[in-house]
């Protein structure tokens, strides 16, 4: 998918804003692997915000100090141990990256604000009289809308059928019957 949508600003909230924020928060695979090259300083662990990221620089410093004090075989053994841990980290980067980005997606979605209340929203009524009035208004509105269903344009059921104002519109079948009756009447008058 092209990344053109990232440059497009629709001046809106919603999904586009969440996706743009998510793109900024998520970590990139290439960057994580490049930072692994600085494993002696734990750059990859700091980048992925792993616990104990500080252990790499501290351990590296200790190894350097011990290399200066101890004979070289011991220093070499410590360096090999650090290298083995770094290789293990290299194998874990994909999993850590997935875990980090999944947590970022969750945070981005759960951070969305709920839409604001309508302009004149008063909340729930605190007394029963107000609640009863609200329910009465709702019932009246619902009854009005139900009476406006097809064939009742005035809001009141009308028994008179036809095309005059205030009458109920005839159904297609009723119109066909009317036309057939007019046609029969015209044939009788002609014959």
Secondary structure, 3 states (H helix, E strand, C coil): CCCHHHHCCCCCCHHHHHHHHHHHHCCCHHHHHHHHCCHHHCHHHHHCCCCCCHHHHHHHHHHHHHHHHCCHHHHHHHHHHHHHHHHHHHHHHHHHHHHHHHHHHHHHHHCCCCCCCCCCCCCCCCCHHHHHHHHHHHHHHHHHHHHCCCCCCCCCCCCCECCCCCCECCCHHHHHHHHHHHHHHHHHHHC
